[in-house]
């Protein structure tokens, strides 16, 4: 995530470089909101921007709506438009550092704001799941990669298969299909999805790694230590020379002694 930071997004807001902002709540999300009956739901909208969706929910009596953005500019804009919105529900913060538990998280041009590398997308899915209560839902609009012109700049979409791959470890897909009621400029370019957080399986008391995949173990260790330090702690070549998740997984899956060392480090790091 080389550019997904406060300075980058603040500059884009100040420069008016906000092509994702349609100036109103998106019609597919309004249709979803209108069928919600429980107005006490704890709702989070990360990467909220000017957050017309939160404004709509607040105006329609939803009392536990939270918005989060890494840039203070759109949050200030939102506060000026909605002076009765609770200040404590406005979070100027990095998404990955946010703590809370929600019944519903709304996705709207947020996934596509991150660099399209595998590790970041795995981290996105893991963090989303951690913010949801058991059986909580991730609902929203996901940009299709075919909608993107070749570019070195955000936003970055994904294919249907890629979205499902990243979310599957943590979520059950209830609906994921081409959005039928998109605004005209996004017609055919986005998916509408409803994903429900999976319930944790009953763990085996004597196995701290039960239910945790090798890919998750390796990804979280890399996030914790970085490749350089990980290569010092577990001396295998695939952690040192042109390291990647895929090449390391191939080696670990066929090399028992190396896998055991990685698993022991994971238990030591995260299960103490």
Secondary structure by P-SEA (a helix, b strand, c coil): cccccaaaaaaaaaacccccccccccaaaaaaaaaccccccccccccccccaaaaaaaaacccbbbbbbccaaaaaaaaaaccccccccccccccccccccccbbbbccccccccccaaaaaaaaaaaaaaccccccccbbbbbcccccccccccccccaaaaaaaacccbbbccccccccccccccccbbbbbbbbbcccccccccccccccaaaaaaaaaacccaaaaaaacccccccccccaaaaaaaaaacaaaaaaaaaaaaacccc
